[in-house]
Amino acid sequence: MTQGILHFYVGTYTDEPSMSDGVAQLELNTETGELIPFNELATLRNPSYLTQTSRGLYTFNEVAVEENPQLVQLGCVDSSAMAINGSYPCHLDIDPTQTFCAVANYGSGNTSIYTLDVLGAPSECIAELYVEGDGPNRERQTSPHAHQATFLRHSPFLAVVDLGTDQVHFYQIDDQQQAFTLHQSLKLPAGSGPRHLVFNQAETRAYLLCELTETLLTLERANERWAMVSEQRLLPGEENGAAASAIRLSSDEQFLYASCRRQNKITVFDVSQSEPKWLEAVDSLGDFPRDFVLSRNGKWLLVANQHSHNVVSYRRDRHTGRLTATGFSCQIGSPVCLVEHQEPFK
């Protein structure tokens, strides 16, 4: 990686009115904060979420099952793809041993589990995880809507966040049998619409962003069972826009960040104590901040504004957690996911 430059991949929507053709790329100048887009990495329809391992970059086509969505690995040596039996996949994750890939399908509500070969390519779909249910919001919760599937790093569990049923499902993983068994379904406030969560490094605490109520839930683990311990508004004193989207925890676990799309805000919490404390909210400098990312060095935050087709950079104070806009923005069609490049994948 060039000194003074950080490299990011950008997941996008490619359907109109977007001008994107697939997975975009940009560079951040670490002296100024300037953002410089360059050639697209791959031409794909609606690669709306990305994750990277040492064996490649993973994404999918966010389309209906009738339009044949695929799980795609852009590998170090070659690329590969496999069909997804679900509608509108929206999130994916790879387990720490790079044995399994989980894909959350928002439209159909199921989570598809794939095995990966030695090069990281998907080899077989071994399970479809689905728990029936609904919620009180008749516009958004008439059926399950898996919105996130994430593997825990230090214990054999997969967490699936279901916006449609106000639950988080924890599946225990048997590596030898390649089996995923439902261990716990954590019920959350009715109509909250949970979307994404992040764990602390010890995996004893999790912070859960609820899209529909725009609230932050704190979860804690005891004896392999999870419980909710607090609930707070993401934007105190502001009207609920029912469109909270992304959540990130700083690497030192002192600060938490979340995006609210209707208000075009990034909200900041101090989480160094037992209960999160709201600090500030900053303007996203665009329309509909679907995603954002903290750089691994902790000095930068980049925001992807979907409807205004721009990515914006902020300097981050690692001691106070506060954000300062650099004044730099770059145009990318419908940016909806940001991932910082990591070696050795190229």
C-alpha angles and dihedrals in degrees: 000000000000113000112255093020131097119196123216135185118218125209113209147179109244099188117101133320086031121095093202123113100196140301107011129200135210140176128223119213103221093203097056109009092242114157119217120188119208139174119333114254096217139359108236136143114254101341089180101165132037138188129177136210133170087272099055151293117298128205142138142210110269097217138119118283089250088063092056106245116206137204106231130199116194095199135197090248106017142352129248140182140196132190120262117217095211144073125257102352108209109173140025140179139185121223119242093258091049090236099118139036121199121201121193112212109204099189099048096029097228128121115221119213120205133184117227127217126228091278092050096253117141108256108174141359103234103173146016111206117204135158117190119232148101142213139230097264102093093194097052109014111052091117141003116300112187105206103170137020115187132170119224111237101218105033134042098259139117119205119208117191112208115198092183097059103029093241144117114215119206116202122194113223125220104197094191095051093033087229131149114202124187107247103171140357108204112206116216133192110305113262094010094122101211112216115168138002137192128204130216114242093260089051091226094115135037134189115214125198115211114207101197100045095030091228136141116228122196116211127191132195126224124169092351092304125110127218135179113245105173144011127201139172115256092215109028113212095011128111115262112254094185091225111099109153126170136028132191135180121210115244091247088053092232100111137040128200131196136175128226111196103197093051093039091229139140109209124204130208133187105226098174091109133055093274127039115253119207113234111172147321123228130198114258090220090228142049125287107357099213096173144000137184137212113221114241091244089057095233100104142047121194122195127204110211106197103194098040091046096229142119118214131197130219132185112234124212103221092201100049100022091228124142131227121190114235094208091241125122134161132203119246123158113254098335110196107159135037127196126174114230116249129193142279094031113088 
